[in-house]
Amino acid sequence: MQLSTFLFYNKHAAMDDEVAHYFFQIVSNRYEKGSIILTSNKSYGSWGDVFGNNVVATAILDRLLHHSTTINIKGDSYRIREKKKAGFYDVSLYENESNDANG
């Protein structure tokens, strides 16, 4: 059985408590039973802000990072590189966001 879950995070507001609870349930149910591939532009230290609750963020990270391999990729994405080449990317608009991701 394949499980696909899509989670969108609004950078201007913490995640709703109910959504954070469901995400925790998904991670907990998969913990030590199957793989999870997760991408994020937020550092682990920022996850308390993302979930709006440091305790929930810590519990999720505890399960995700146990037996895991973390790959940290620095630099611009292919999408950003292409926008820069085409002249459609204003770096000043995104400086704070990229500093947070490199955290």
WOFENUR-V262701 format. One record per pair of residues at least 12 apart in sequence whose C-alpha atoms are under 10 Angstrom apart, sorted by the first residue. I is the first residue (numbers start at 1). J is the second residue. If there is no record, write none. Layout:
((I/J) (I/J))
This chain:
((3/26) (3/30) (3/36) (4/36) (5/23) (5/26) (7/19) (7/20) (7/23) (9/40) (9/50) (9/51) (10/50) (11/42) (11/49) (11/50) (11/97) (12/49) (12/50) (13/49) (13/50) (13/51) (13/52) (14/47) (14/48) (14/49) (14/50) (14/51) (14/52) (14/53) (15/48) (15/49) (15/50) (15/51) (15/52) (15/53) (16/50) (16/51) (16/52) (16/53) (17/51) (17/52) (17/53) (17/56) (19/51) (20/50) (20/51) (20/52) (20/53) (20/56) (20/57) (20/60) (21/51) (21/56) (21/60) (23/51) (23/56) (23/60) (24/51) (24/56) (24/57) (24/59) (24/60) (24/61) (24/63) (25/60) (26/60) (27/59) (27/60) (27/61) (27/63) (27/64) (28/59) (28/60) (28/63) (28/64) (30/63) (30/64) (31/60) (31/62) (31/63) (31/64) (31/66) (31/67) (32/63) (32/64) (32/66) (32/67) (35/64) (35/68) (36/64) (36/68) (37/64) (37/68) (38/64) (38/70) (39/70) (39/71) (39/72) (40/72) (40/101) (41/72) (41/73) (41/97) (41/98) (41/100) (41/101) (41/102) (41/103) (42/97) (42/98) (42/99) (42/100) (42/101) (42/102) (42/103) (43/72) (43/99) (43/100) (43/101) (43/102) (43/103) (44/57) (44/58) (44/61) (44/101) (44/103) (45/57) (45/58) (45/100) (45/103) (46/100) (46/101) (46/103) (47/60) (47/61) (72/102) (73/102) (74/98) (74/101) (74/102) (75/98) (75/102) (76/98))
